[in-house]
Amino acid sequence: MDEQEFKTRADAALKDLFDALNEASAQYEGFEADFNNGALAIEFDDPPAKFVVSPNTPVRQIWVSAHTKSFKLDWSSEKEAFTLSENGQTLKELMEWALSKQLNENVVL
């Protein structure tokens, strides 16, 4: 995948995730999402925390920093989504897991 194709796919994935997070924030309390300069930040009130989702263009990955870990997602043509190579989890599924763990309730995006 060339750089422009990656940027197009990454921007679409982050915008879709941001839209889903905004909808979810009305249903689940305690977090706020912000999309600035191509990166997505999710901040939590209690317990305080911050997750960051950002594209890494040189390696054609989306990186997620959550729960003191870094997750690196590659594009999967099969799933038409960015996924974790170790378990096939999509970006959206990873964020549902991370939000659920942080908020201590089952979050569906």
N, C-alpha and C positions, 0 to 999 in steps of 0.2 A: 504494500500500500504506500502510495507516495504521500508527501507531506500535506498537500492540499486535501486529499481524500481523508486522511486522518483527522485534520482539523474540522472538516465538515461533519464527520461521524462523531467526533468527540463533542463538538458544540451541540449537536442534536441530542446526544445522550445526556449531557449536563443540563440542557434546557428542559428536557422531558423529566429528569429527576427533580429539578428545581420546581417545576409545575406540580409534580406529585407531592413533594414536600410541603408546598404551600397549601394544597388541599388537605393534607394530613394534619397540618398544624391547627386547623380548625377543629379537628376531631380528637387529637392527642395534645394535651397541654405540656408545656415545659420546654419547648424548643422553638427556634426561629432560624429560617434559612435565608441566606443572602448570596446573591450571584453577582460577582464583581470581577472585571478584568479577566474573564474566562475561567475563574475558579469559583467553586461553591463552598461556602462555609456554613456549618450548622452549629449553632450555639445552644447550650442547655443551661437552664437555671439551677436545678437541684437534682442530683449533684452537678456542680459546674463542670462543663467540659466543652470541647470544641472539636468537631470533625472537619476535615478539609478534603475536598474532592477536586483534583486538578489534572489537566492533561499534561503529559510529558512528551512533547512532540519529537525530540530526537530519538527516543526509543519506541515511539508509537504506542504508548500505554496511557491508561488513566490510573492515577495513583490516588489511593484513599488512605488517609491517616485517621484512625479511629481506635479507641481503647488501647493506646500506647503501642499500636502496631501499624505497619505500613503494608497495604495490599496493592499489588500491581496487576492490573487487568489488561489483557490483550484482546484484540478484535477476533471474534469467532464468526466466520462466514456461515457456519452451520446454524448458529443461534441468531445471527444478525444482531449481535450485541457484544459489548465488552464483557469478558468473563475471566474468572480466576482459573489459571491453568490447573491448579491442584485439585479442584472439585467441580469445575464447570459452572459455579455460581455466577449469575449475572450481576451487573452493577446494582440493579434494583433489588435483587434478592439479598445481596451483601448489605445494602443499606437498610433493608427491612430487619435483618438480623442485628445489625449494629444499633439501630434505633430501639428495637425491642429490648436488647440487653441494657441500654442506657436508661430507658424509661421504665423498665421492669414491667412491661405489658406487651402483648402481642400487637405489633404494628404492621399494618398492611398498606402498601403504597399503590 
